[in-house]
Amino acid sequence: MGLTSVMVRISNPADRSRGVEAEMLVDSGAIFSVVPAGELGRLGIVPEKIERFSLADGTSVTRPVGIARFEVAGATGGAPVIFGEPGDAWLLGALSLESLGLVLDPFKRELRPMRLVLYAAGPGCGA
């Protein structure tokens, strides 16, 4: 199976004029997106917490996590972002994809709109 990359605009949610465009690898198996710490710092995005992550080899690392705004092909949304270190790939993870309302089609290797479902109580819902 091949890799899927897309152009993404990452910006500061509090100041959308502070943004950068980059090619990101779509990784629907990763929960969080990853952007280099230096880029996030230039955008004025600050860490809100430190999280521990397991790596594929079984070791674990801790990384700062903040909130960024993502834009892909006209879709926008905010999501957690890991402050990447040297050697980390630019990744667009599952939470960012969900906030954008997009899903990865693994066969066509492209993003497409997600079918959004709302479960709400109301008339005729048995609530």
Chimera marker file (.cmm) of the C-alpha trace (Angstrom):
<marker_set name="trace">
<marker id="1" x="0.000" y="0.000" z="0.000" r="1" g="1" b="0" radius="0.5"/>
<marker id="2" x="1.317" y="3.461" z="-0.870" r="1" g="1" b="0" radius="0.5"/>
<marker id="3" x="1.638" y="6.597" z="1.174" r="1" g="1" b="0" radius="0.5"/>
<marker id="4" x="-0.718" y="9.562" z="0.904" r="1" g="1" b="0" radius="0.5"/>
<marker id="5" x="0.476" y="13.142" z="1.298" r="1" g="1" b="0" radius="0.5"/>
<marker id="6" x="-1.568" y="16.336" z="1.108" r="1" g="1" b="0" radius="0.5"/>
<marker id="7" x="-0.871" y="20.058" z="1.265" r="1" g="1" b="0" radius="0.5"/>
<marker id="8" x="-2.047" y="21.441" z="4.596" r="1" g="1" b="0" radius="0.5"/>
<marker id="9" x="-2.181" y="24.950" z="6.005" r="1" g="1" b="0" radius="0.5"/>
<marker id="10" x="-1.406" y="24.947" z="9.728" r="1" g="1" b="0" radius="0.5"/>
<marker id="11" x="-2.197" y="28.105" z="11.668" r="1" g="1" b="0" radius="0.5"/>
<marker id="12" x="-2.578" y="29.575" z="15.119" r="1" g="1" b="0" radius="0.5"/>
<marker id="13" x="-6.261" y="29.269" z="16.143" r="1" g="1" b="0" radius="0.5"/>
<marker id="14" x="-6.084" y="32.662" z="17.880" r="1" g="1" b="0" radius="0.5"/>
<marker id="15" x="-4.431" y="34.404" z="14.897" r="1" g="1" b="0" radius="0.5"/>
<marker id="16" x="-5.170" y="32.722" z="11.585" r="1" g="1" b="0" radius="0.5"/>
<marker id="17" x="-2.847" y="35.112" z="9.744" r="1" g="1" b="0" radius="0.5"/>
<marker id="18" x="0.051" y="33.222" z="11.354" r="1" g="1" b="0" radius="0.5"/>
<marker id="19" x="0.208" y="30.105" z="9.214" r="1" g="1" b="0" radius="0.5"/>
<marker id="20" x="2.427" y="27.862" z="7.142" r="1" g="1" b="0" radius="0.5"/>
<marker id="21" x="1.700" y="25.491" z="4.257" r="1" g="1" b="0" radius="0.5"/>
<marker id="22" x="3.382" y="22.112" z="4.228" r="1" g="1" b="0" radius="0.5"/>
<marker id="23" x="3.068" y="18.695" z="2.692" r="1" g="1" b="0" radius="0.5"/>
<marker id="24" x="1.960" y="16.253" z="5.373" r="1" g="1" b="0" radius="0.5"/>
<marker id="25" x="1.802" y="12.481" z="5.364" r="1" g="1" b="0" radius="0.5"/>
<marker id="26" x="-1.750" y="11.287" z="6.089" r="1" g="1" b="0" radius="0.5"/>
<marker id="27" x="-1.579" y="8.726" z="8.900" r="1" g="1" b="0" radius="0.5"/>
<marker id="28" x="-5.099" y="7.682" z="9.862" r="1" g="1" b="0" radius="0.5"/>
<marker id="29" x="-3.552" y="5.204" z="12.324" r="1" g="1" b="0" radius="0.5"/>
<marker id="30" x="-1.950" y="8.033" z="14.313" r="1" g="1" b="0" radius="0.5"/>
<marker id="31" x="-4.197" y="9.831" z="16.782" r="1" g="1" b="0" radius="0.5"/>
<marker id="32" x="-2.366" y="13.181" z="16.854" r="1" g="1" b="0" radius="0.5"/>
<marker id="33" x="-0.812" y="15.232" z="14.065" r="1" g="1" b="0" radius="0.5"/>
<marker id="34" x="2.902" y="16.074" z="14.252" r="1" g="1" b="0" radius="0.5"/>
<marker id="35" x="4.476" y="19.394" z="13.224" r="1" g="1" b="0" radius="0.5"/>
<marker id="36" x="8.069" y="20.433" z="13.997" r="1" g="1" b="0" radius="0.5"/>
<marker id="37" x="8.313" y="22.338" z="17.280" r="1" g="1" b="0" radius="0.5"/>
<marker id="38" x="10.161" y="25.236" z="15.588" r="1" g="1" b="0" radius="0.5"/>
<marker id="39" x="7.328" y="25.739" z="13.100" r="1" g="1" b="0" radius="0.5"/>
<marker id="40" x="4.698" y="25.696" z="15.841" r="1" g="1" b="0" radius="0.5"/>
<marker id="41" x="6.756" y="28.191" z="17.849" r="1" g="1" b="0" radius="0.5"/>
<marker id="42" x="6.967" y="30.556" z="14.842" r="1" g="1" b="0" radius="0.5"/>
<marker id="43" x="3.174" y="30.387" z="14.607" r="1" g="1" b="0" radius="0.5"/>
<marker id="44" x="2.821" y="31.311" z="18.284" r="1" g="1" b="0" radius="0.5"/>
<marker id="45" x="1.326" y="27.924" z="19.184" r="1" g="1" b="0" radius="0.5"/>
<marker id="46" x="2.358" y="26.973" z="22.704" r="1" g="1" b="0" radius="0.5"/>
<marker id="47" x="2.343" y="23.602" z="24.467" r="1" g="1" b="0" radius="0.5"/>
<marker id="48" x="-0.667" y="23.016" z="26.706" r="1" g="1" b="0" radius="0.5"/>
<marker id="49" x="0.463" y="19.703" z="28.187" r="1" g="1" b="0" radius="0.5"/>
<marker id="50" x="3.041" y="16.941" z="27.998" r="1" g="1" b="0" radius="0.5"/>
<marker id="51" x="1.939" y="13.479" z="26.844" r="1" g="1" b="0" radius="0.5"/>
<marker id="52" x="3.668" y="10.095" z="26.793" r="1" g="1" b="0" radius="0.5"/>
<marker id="53" x="3.609" y="8.201" z="23.487" r="1" g="1" b="0" radius="0.5"/>
<marker id="54" x="4.557" y="4.613" z="22.648" r="1" g="1" b="0" radius="0.5"/>
<marker id="55" x="6.766" y="4.060" z="19.618" r="1" g="1" b="0" radius="0.5"/>
<marker id="56" x="6.579" y="1.105" z="17.240" r="1" g="1" b="0" radius="0.5"/>
<marker id="57" x="9.659" y="-0.480" z="18.866" r="1" g="1" b="0" radius="0.5"/>
<marker id="58" x="7.959" y="-0.489" z="22.277" r="1" g="1" b="0" radius="0.5"/>
<marker id="59" x="9.880" y="2.427" z="23.773" r="1" g="1" b="0" radius="0.5"/>
<marker id="60" x="8.091" y="5.552" z="24.922" r="1" g="1" b="0" radius="0.5"/>
<marker id="61" x="8.759" y="9.263" z="24.582" r="1" g="1" b="0" radius="0.5"/>
<marker id="62" x="7.206" y="12.381" z="26.032" r="1" g="1" b="0" radius="0.5"/>
<marker id="63" x="6.327" y="15.318" z="23.810" r="1" g="1" b="0" radius="0.5"/>
<marker id="64" x="4.573" y="18.662" z="24.259" r="1" g="1" b="0" radius="0.5"/>
<marker id="65" x="1.085" y="18.938" z="22.741" r="1" g="1" b="0" radius="0.5"/>
<marker id="66" x="-0.785" y="22.099" z="21.740" r="1" g="1" b="0" radius="0.5"/>
<marker id="67" x="-3.762" y="23.044" z="19.578" r="1" g="1" b="0" radius="0.5"/>
<marker id="68" x="-3.474" y="24.034" z="15.913" r="1" g="1" b="0" radius="0.5"/>
<marker id="69" x="-5.879" y="24.927" z="13.124" r="1" g="1" b="0" radius="0.5"/>
<marker id="70" x="-5.683" y="22.770" z="9.998" r="1" g="1" b="0" radius="0.5"/>
<marker id="71" x="-6.957" y="23.540" z="6.482" r="1" g="1" b="0" radius="0.5"/>
<marker id="72" x="-7.094" y="21.002" z="3.647" r="1" g="1" b="0" radius="0.5"/>
<marker id="73" x="-8.851" y="21.645" z="0.334" r="1" g="1" b="0" radius="0.5"/>
<marker id="74" x="-11.265" y="24.171" z="1.844" r="1" g="1" b="0" radius="0.5"/>
<marker id="75" x="-12.038" y="22.123" z="4.968" r="1" g="1" b="0" radius="0.5"/>
<marker id="76" x="-10.962" y="23.607" z="8.312" r="1" g="1" b="0" radius="0.5"/>
<marker id="77" x="-10.783" y="22.384" z="11.891" r="1" g="1" b="0" radius="0.5"/>
<marker id="78" x="-8.811" y="22.574" z="15.099" r="1" g="1" b="0" radius="0.5"/>
<marker id="79" x="-7.055" y="19.620" z="16.712" r="1" g="1" b="0" radius="0.5"/>
<marker id="80" x="-4.216" y="18.619" z="19.049" r="1" g="1" b="0" radius="0.5"/>
<marker id="81" x="-0.727" y="18.694" z="17.554" r="1" g="1" b="0" radius="0.5"/>
<marker id="82" x="2.500" y="17.135" z="18.821" r="1" g="1" b="0" radius="0.5"/>
<marker id="83" x="5.568" y="19.388" z="18.911" r="1" g="1" b="0" radius="0.5"/>
<marker id="84" x="7.809" y="17.284" z="16.689" r="1" g="1" b="0" radius="0.5"/>
<marker id="85" x="11.536" y="16.860" z="17.161" r="1" g="1" b="0" radius="0.5"/>
<marker id="86" x="14.255" y="16.547" z="14.499" r="1" g="1" b="0" radius="0.5"/>
<marker id="87" x="13.636" y="13.381" z="12.481" r="1" g="1" b="0" radius="0.5"/>
<marker id="88" x="9.875" y="13.335" z="13.122" r="1" g="1" b="0" radius="0.5"/>
<marker id="89" x="7.717" y="13.337" z="9.978" r="1" g="1" b="0" radius="0.5"/>
<marker id="90" x="5.002" y="15.937" z="9.380" r="1" g="1" b="0" radius="0.5"/>
<marker id="91" x="1.904" y="13.793" z="10.052" r="1" g="1" b="0" radius="0.5"/>
<marker id="92" x="-1.803" y="14.507" z="9.682" r="1" g="1" b="0" radius="0.5"/>
<marker id="93" x="-3.478" y="12.230" z="12.241" r="1" g="1" b="0" radius="0.5"/>
<marker id="94" x="-6.977" y="10.922" z="12.900" r="1" g="1" b="0" radius="0.5"/>
<marker id="95" x="-8.178" y="13.706" z="15.234" r="1" g="1" b="0" radius="0.5"/>
<marker id="96" x="-7.227" y="16.348" z="12.676" r="1" g="1" b="0" radius="0.5"/>
<marker id="97" x="-8.931" y="14.385" z="9.898" r="1" g="1" b="0" radius="0.5"/>
<marker id="98" x="-12.103" y="14.104" z="12.000" r="1" g="1" b="0" radius="0.5"/>
<marker id="99" x="-12.084" y="17.826" z="12.808" r="1" g="1" b="0" radius="0.5"/>
<marker id="100" x="-11.791" y="18.500" z="9.069" r="1" g="1" b="0" radius="0.5"/>
<marker id="101" x="-14.675" y="16.133" z="8.337" r="1" g="1" b="0" radius="0.5"/>
<marker id="102" x="-12.416" y="14.062" z="6.086" r="1" g="1" b="0" radius="0.5"/>
<marker id="103" x="-11.573" y="10.375" z="5.846" r="1" g="1" b="0" radius="0.5"/>
<marker id="104" x="-8.754" y="8.607" z="4.009" r="1" g="1" b="0" radius="0.5"/>
<marker id="105" x="-9.845" y="6.338" z="1.162" r="1" g="1" b="0" radius="0.5"/>
<marker id="106" x="-7.035" y="3.759" z="1.360" r="1" g="1" b="0" radius="0.5"/>
<marker id="107" x="-7.755" y="2.314" z="-2.092" r="1" g="1" b="0" radius="0.5"/>
<marker id="108" x="-7.707" y="5.607" z="-4.000" r="1" g="1" b="0" radius="0.5"/>
<marker id="109" x="-5.155" y="7.123" z="-1.591" r="1" g="1" b="0" radius="0.5"/>
<marker id="110" x="-7.122" y="10.359" z="-1.302" r="1" g="1" b="0" radius="0.5"/>
<marker id="111" x="-9.145" y="12.267" z="1.268" r="1" g="1" b="0" radius="0.5"/>
<marker id="112" x="-12.898" y="12.433" z="0.863" r="1" g="1" b="0" radius="0.5"/>
<marker id="113" x="-15.727" y="13.941" z="2.924" r="1" g="1" b="0" radius="0.5"/>
<marker id="114" x="-16.720" y="11.927" z="5.967" r="1" g="1" b="0" radius="0.5"/>
<marker id="115" x="-20.343" y="10.908" z="6.437" r="1" g="1" b="0" radius="0.5"/>
<marker id="116" x="-21.258" y="12.931" z="9.506" r="1" g="1" b="0" radius="0.5"/>
<marker id="117" x="-23.857" y="11.478" z="11.874" r="1" g="1" b="0" radius="0.5"/>
<marker id="118" x="-25.566" y="13.265" z="14.755" r="1" g="1" b="0" radius="0.5"/>
<marker id="119" x="-27.250" y="11.259" z="17.487" r="1" g="1" b="0" radius="0.5"/>
<marker id="120" x="-29.574" y="13.636" z="19.275" r="1" g="1" b="0" radius="0.5"/>
<marker id="121" x="-32.608" y="13.263" z="21.473" r="1" g="1" b="0" radius="0.5"/>
<marker id="122" x="-35.721" y="14.869" z="20.153" r="1" g="1" b="0" radius="0.5"/>
<marker id="123" x="-39.213" y="14.232" z="18.803" r="1" g="1" b="0" radius="0.5"/>
<marker id="124" x="-39.502" y="10.715" z="17.448" r="1" g="1" b="0" radius="0.5"/>
<marker id="125" x="-36.172" y="9.636" z="18.905" r="1" g="1" b="0" radius="0.5"/>
<marker id="126" x="-37.637" y="7.838" z="21.902" r="1" g="1" b="0" radius="0.5"/>
<marker id="127" x="-36.183" y="10.335" z="24.333" r="1" g="1" b="0" radius="0.5"/>
<link id1="1" id2="2" r="1" g="1" b="0" radius="0.2"/>
<link id1="2" id2="3" r="1" g="1" b="0" radius="0.2"/>
<link id1="3" id2="4" r="1" g="1" b="0" radius="0.2"/>
<link id1="4" id2="5" r="1" g="1" b="0" radius="0.2"/>
<link id1="5" id2="6" r="1" g="1" b="0" radius="0.2"/>
<link id1="6" id2="7" r="1" g="1" b="0" radius="0.2"/>
<link id1="7" id2="8" r="1" g="1" b="0" radius="0.2"/>
<link id1="8" id2="9" r="1" g="1" b="0" radius="0.2"/>
<link id1="9" id2="10" r="1" g="1" b="0" radius="0.2"/>
<link id1="10" id2="11" r="1" g="1" b="0" radius="0.2"/>
<link id1="11" id2="12" r="1" g="1" b="0" radius="0.2"/>
<link id1="12" id2="13" r="1" g="1" b="0" radius="0.2"/>
<link id1="13" id2="14" r="1" g="1" b="0" radius="0.2"/>
<link id1="14" id2="15" r="1" g="1" b="0" radius="0.2"/>
<link id1="15" id2="16" r="1" g="1" b="0" radius="0.2"/>
<link id1="16" id2="17" r="1" g="1" b="0" radius="0.2"/>
<link id1="17" id2="18" r="1" g="1" b="0" radius="0.2"/>
<link id1="18" id2="19" r="1" g="1" b="0" radius="0.2"/>
<link id1="19" id2="20" r="1" g="1" b="0" radius="0.2"/>
<link id1="20" id2="21" r="1" g="1" b="0" radius="0.2"/>
<link id1="21" id2="22" r="1" g="1" b="0" radius="0.2"/>
<link id1="22" id2="23" r="1" g="1" b="0" radius="0.2"/>
<link id1="23" id2="24" r="1" g="1" b="0" radius="0.2"/>
<link id1="24" id2="25" r="1" g="1" b="0" radius="0.2"/>
<link id1="25" id2="26" r="1" g="1" b="0" radius="0.2"/>
<link id1="26" id2="27" r="1" g="1" b="0" radius="0.2"/>
<link id1="27" id2="28" r="1" g="1" b="0" radius="0.2"/>
<link id1="28" id2="29" r="1" g="1" b="0" radius="0.2"/>
<link id1="29" id2="30" r="1" g="1" b="0" radius="0.2"/>
<link id1="30" id2="31" r="1" g="1" b="0" radius="0.2"/>
<link id1="31" id2="32" r="1" g="1" b="0" radius="0.2"/>
<link id1="32" id2="33" r="1" g="1" b="0" radius="0.2"/>
<link id1="33" id2="34" r="1" g="1" b="0" radius="0.2"/>
<link id1="34" id2="35" r="1" g="1" b="0" radius="0.2"/>
<link id1="35" id2="36" r="1" g="1" b="0" radius="0.2"/>
<link id1="36" id2="37" r="1" g="1" b="0" radius="0.2"/>
<link id1="37" id2="38" r="1" g="1" b="0" radius="0.2"/>
<link id1="38" id2="39" r="1" g="1" b="0" radius="0.2"/>
<link id1="39" id2="40" r="1" g="1" b="0" radius="0.2"/>
<link id1="40" id2="41" r="1" g="1" b="0" radius="0.2"/>
<link id1="41" id2="42" r="1" g="1" b="0" radius="0.2"/>
<link id1="42" id2="43" r="1" g="1" b="0" radius="0.2"/>
<link id1="43" id2="44" r="1" g="1" b="0" radius="0.2"/>
<link id1="44" id2="45" r="1" g="1" b="0" radius="0.2"/>
<link id1="45" id2="46" r="1" g="1" b="0" radius="0.2"/>
<link id1="46" id2="47" r="1" g="1" b="0" radius="0.2"/>
<link id1="47" id2="48" r="1" g="1" b="0" radius="0.2"/>
<link id1="48" id2="49" r="1" g="1" b="0" radius="0.2"/>
<link id1="49" id2="50" r="1" g="1" b="0" radius="0.2"/>
<link id1="50" id2="51" r="1" g="1" b="0" radius="0.2"/>
<link id1="51" id2="52" r="1" g="1" b="0" radius="0.2"/>
<link id1="52" id2="53" r="1" g="1" b="0" radius="0.2"/>
<link id1="53" id2="54" r="1" g="1" b="0" radius="0.2"/>
<link id1="54" id2="55" r="1" g="1" b="0" radius="0.2"/>
<link id1="55" id2="56" r="1" g="1" b="0" radius="0.2"/>
<link id1="56" id2="57" r="1" g="1" b="0" radius="0.2"/>
<link id1="57" id2="58" r="1" g="1" b="0" radius="0.2"/>
<link id1="58" id2="59" r="1" g="1" b="0" radius="0.2"/>
<link id1="59" id2="60" r="1" g="1" b="0" radius="0.2"/>
<link id1="60" id2="61" r="1" g="1" b="0" radius="0.2"/>
<link id1="61" id2="62" r="1" g="1" b="0" radius="0.2"/>
<link id1="62" id2="63" r="1" g="1" b="0" radius="0.2"/>
<link id1="63" id2="64" r="1" g="1" b="0" radius="0.2"/>
<link id1="64" id2="65" r="1" g="1" b="0" radius="0.2"/>
<link id1="65" id2="66" r="1" g="1" b="0" radius="0.2"/>
<link id1="66" id2="67" r="1" g="1" b="0" radius="0.2"/>
<link id1="67" id2="68" r="1" g="1" b="0" radius="0.2"/>
<link id1="68" id2="69" r="1" g="1" b="0" radius="0.2"/>
<link id1="69" id2="70" r="1" g="1" b="0" radius="0.2"/>
<link id1="70" id2="71" r="1" g="1" b="0" radius="0.2"/>
<link id1="71" id2="72" r="1" g="1" b="0" radius="0.2"/>
<link id1="72" id2="73" r="1" g="1" b="0" radius="0.2"/>
<link id1="73" id2="74" r="1" g="1" b="0" radius="0.2"/>
<link id1="74" id2="75" r="1" g="1" b="0" radius="0.2"/>
<link id1="75" id2="76" r="1" g="1" b="0" radius="0.2"/>
<link id1="76" id2="77" r="1" g="1" b="0" radius="0.2"/>
<link id1="77" id2="78" r="1" g="1" b="0" radius="0.2"/>
<link id1="78" id2="79" r="1" g="1" b="0" radius="0.2"/>
<link id1="79" id2="80" r="1" g="1" b="0" radius="0.2"/>
<link id1="80" id2="81" r="1" g="1" b="0" radius="0.2"/>
<link id1="81" id2="82" r="1" g="1" b="0" radius="0.2"/>
<link id1="82" id2="83" r="1" g="1" b="0" radius="0.2"/>
<link id1="83" id2="84" r="1" g="1" b="0" radius="0.2"/>
<link id1="84" id2="85" r="1" g="1" b="0" radius="0.2"/>
<link id1="85" id2="86" r="1" g="1" b="0" radius="0.2"/>
<link id1="86" id2="87" r="1" g="1" b="0" radius="0.2"/>
<link id1="87" id2="88" r="1" g="1" b="0" radius="0.2"/>
<link id1="88" id2="89" r="1" g="1" b="0" radius="0.2"/>
<link id1="89" id2="90" r="1" g="1" b="0" radius="0.2"/>
<link id1="90" id2="91" r="1" g="1" b="0" radius="0.2"/>
<link id1="91" id2="92" r="1" g="1" b="0" radius="0.2"/>
<link id1="92" id2="93" r="1" g="1" b="0" radius="0.2"/>
<link id1="93" id2="94" r="1" g="1" b="0" radius="0.2"/>
<link id1="94" id2="95" r="1" g="1" b="0" radius="0.2"/>
<link id1="95" id2="96" r="1" g="1" b="0" radius="0.2"/>
<link id1="96" id2="97" r="1" g="1" b="0" radius="0.2"/>
<link id1="97" id2="98" r="1" g="1" b="0" radius="0.2"/>
<link id1="98" id2="99" r="1" g="1" b="0" radius="0.2"/>
<link id1="99" id2="100" r="1" g="1" b="0" radius="0.2"/>
<link id1="100" id2="101" r="1" g="1" b="0" radius="0.2"/>
<link id1="101" id2="102" r="1" g="1" b="0" radius="0.2"/>
<link id1="102" id2="103" r="1" g="1" b="0" radius="0.2"/>
<link id1="103" id2="104" r="1" g="1" b="0" radius="0.2"/>
<link id1="104" id2="105" r="1" g="1" b="0" radius="0.2"/>
<link id1="105" id2="106" r="1" g="1" b="0" radius="0.2"/>
<link id1="106" id2="107" r="1" g="1" b="0" radius="0.2"/>
<link id1="107" id2="108" r="1" g="1" b="0" radius="0.2"/>
<link id1="108" id2="109" r="1" g="1" b="0" radius="0.2"/>
<link id1="109" id2="110" r="1" g="1" b="0" radius="0.2"/>
<link id1="110" id2="111" r="1" g="1" b="0" radius="0.2"/>
<link id1="111" id2="112" r="1" g="1" b="0" radius="0.2"/>
<link id1="112" id2="113" r="1" g="1" b="0" radius="0.2"/>
<link id1="113" id2="114" r="1" g="1" b="0" radius="0.2"/>
<link id1="114" id2="115" r="1" g="1" b="0" radius="0.2"/>
<link id1="115" id2="116" r="1" g="1" b="0" radius="0.2"/>
<link id1="116" id2="117" r="1" g="1" b="0" radius="0.2"/>
<link id1="117" id2="118" r="1" g="1" b="0" radius="0.2"/>
<link id1="118" id2="119" r="1" g="1" b="0" radius="0.2"/>
<link id1="119" id2="120" r="1" g="1" b="0" radius="0.2"/>
<link id1="120" id2="121" r="1" g="1" b="0" radius="0.2"/>
<link id1="121" id2="122" r="1" g="1" b="0" radius="0.2"/>
<link id1="122" id2="123" r="1" g="1" b="0" radius="0.2"/>
<link id1="123" id2="124" r="1" g="1" b="0" radius="0.2"/>
<link id1="124" id2="125" r="1" g="1" b="0" radius="0.2"/>
<link id1="125" id2="126" r="1" g="1" b="0" radius="0.2"/>
<link id1="126" id2="127" r="1" g="1" b="0" radius="0.2"/>
</marker_set>
